[in-house]
Amino acid sequence: MCRSIKTLFNFEPPATDEEMRAASLQFVRKLSGFTHPSKANEAAFERAVEEITASAHRLLGSLVTHADPRDREIEAARARVRSVTRFTALR
């Protein structure tokens, strides 16, 4: 489940609101153990997602680095190569 949470800091273009919310949703799912909460827990679940999304915005907005921003396309290509290498080794 948490494998889909990706690093969002220091990329060009910067992380979008949707990416931050998706990472927050995965985090809340992992913590709660719910993929889809019951009606009784839905409000608390959504509130947690919104609060963590807001925290992610604050965190990414306050971090500082002197490194050049990473290119999303290059990082995605590297991830594909790692995936192919990892899964071909299992055969």
N, C-alpha and C positions, 0 to 999 in steps of 0.2 A: 504494500500500500504506500509506504513512504518513499519508495524508490522513485515515485513520480514528482517528488518535491525537488526542484532544481535550484541551483545557486542563481540568485537574481541580482546580485550586486556587481557593479563595474562592467556592464555590458553596453554595447552600442548597437542598436538603440536601447535605451533604458527599459527596464521591466514595465509592463503595462499593468493597469489596475486589474485586468482579468487574470494575469499571471499571478499576481499577489493574492488575489482571492482564491484561486485554485490551490495554491500552496497552503493557504490558511485552512481551506476546507479539508485537504488531505491530513493536515496536522490535527484538526479537531476530530476527524474520523478515527485517526490512530489512537488519540488519547481516550476517546469515549468508547471505542469498540463498535460504534454504529456506522454502517454505511448510509443508512437512511433512518433517522430517529423516529420513534413513535410520535403520535400526535401530542402526547403528554410531555415529551422532551424536545419537541420541535423548536419552541421559542428559545429555550436555553441554548440549544445547538446553534441556531442561527445567530443569536447574540454573541456567542463565543467566536464564531467565524468572523463576524463584523469587527469585534474587538481585536482579534489577532491580525486581521487585515489592516486595521488602523495602526497597530503597533509595527507591522512590517513597513508601512509607509514612513512612519517616523524613523525607524531604524535605518532604512535605506537612504532616507534624506539626510541623516546626520553622519553617516560613515564617510571617512576621508581616505583616499589612497593617492599615491604618486604614480602608480602603475598605469600604463595605457589601458583604455577600455578593451575588453575582449570582443571579438566579432562573433555574433551569434551563428553565422553560417559556418565559420571555421570550427567552432566548438561543436556544432551539430554533426559535422562531418567526422570529427574525431570520435564522438560518441558512437556513431554508426560503425566505425572501424573497430572500436573496443567491443561493441556488441557482437559483431561478426566473429572476432577473434575468440571471445569468451564462449559463444555458443557452438562454434565449430570444434573447439577443444573438447566439448562434452560428447561428441559423437564417437 
